[in-house]
């Protein structure tokens, strides 16, 4: 339902120039295409496990990066 609404919004959106109108119109048509013509995945269980491990590793790296950014913000140093 949400993808249909987004597609219709993108089709109805009037951009500042022709490029904006073409891009948003195409994006809206493609969003409606995805909403009304879904496909079933053809992934077997072994690639799915590998993909899930990669997602888990990426999530851990992202969380560690956020934690490092927060921690380094509170370290003493040259503050301008």
C-alpha positions as CSV (number, residue, x, y, z in Angstrom):
1,X,0.0,0.0,0.0
2,X,2.8,2.4,0.9
3,X,4.7,1.6,-2.2
4,X,1.7,2.4,-4.3
5,X,1.2,5.7,-2.6
6,X,4.8,6.6,-3.1
7,X,4.6,5.6,-6.8
8,X,1.6,7.8,-7.3
9,X,3.2,10.7,-5.5
10,X,6.3,10.5,-7.7
11,X,4.2,10.4,-10.8
12,X,2.1,13.4,-9.7
13,X,5.2,15.4,-8.6
14,X,6.0,18.4,-10.8
15,X,9.7,19.2,-10.6
16,X,11.5,22.4,-11.5
17,X,12.6,21.2,-14.9
18,X,12.1,18.5,-17.5
19,X,14.9,16.3,-16.0
20,X,13.1,16.3,-12.6
21,X,9.8,15.4,-14.1
22,X,11.2,12.6,-16.2
23,X,13.2,11.0,-13.3
24,X,10.4,11.2,-10.8
25,X,7.9,9.9,-13.3
26,X,10.0,6.9,-14.1
27,X,10.7,6.3,-10.5
28,X,6.9,6.3,-9.8
29,X,6.2,3.9,-12.7
30,X,8.9,1.5,-11.5
31,X,7.7,1.7,-7.9
32,X,4.2,0.8,-9.1
33,X,5.7,-2.0,-11.1
34,X,7.5,-3.4,-8.1
35,X,4.3,-3.1,-6.0
36,X,2.0,-4.9,-8.5
37,X,4.5,-7.4,-10.0
38,X,6.4,-8.9,-7.1
39,X,8.8,-11.8,-7.7
40,X,9.7,-14.7,-5.5
41,X,13.3,-15.1,-4.4
42,X,15.2,-18.0,-5.9
43,X,17.9,-18.1,-3.3
44,X,18.8,-21.4,-1.7
45,X,19.5,-21.8,2.0
46,X,23.4,-21.8,1.7
47,X,23.7,-18.3,0.0
48,X,21.1,-17.0,2.4
49,X,23.2,-18.0,5.4
50,X,26.3,-16.3,3.8
51,X,24.3,-13.2,3.1
52,X,23.0,-13.1,6.7
53,X,26.5,-13.4,8.0
54,X,27.6,-10.5,5.8
55,X,24.6,-8.4,7.1
56,X,25.6,-9.2,10.7
57,X,29.2,-8.3,10.2
58,X,28.1,-5.0,8.5
59,X,25.8,-4.2,11.4
60,X,28.6,-4.9,14.0
61,X,31.0,-2.6,12.0
62,X,28.4,0.2,11.8
63,X,27.6,0.0,15.6
64,X,31.3,-0.1,16.4
65,X,31.9,3.0,14.3
66,X,29.1,4.9,15.9
67,X,30.4,3.9,19.4
68,X,33.9,5.0,18.4
69,X,32.6,8.3,17.2
70,X,30.7,8.9,20.4
71,X,33.7,7.9,22.6
72,X,36.2,10.0,20.6
73,X,33.9,13.0,21.0
74,X,34.4,12.9,24.8
75,X,38.2,12.4,24.8
76,X,40.3,15.3,25.8
77,X,42.1,17.0,22.9
78,X,42.5,20.1,20.9
79,X,39.0,21.6,20.8
80,X,38.6,24.7,18.6
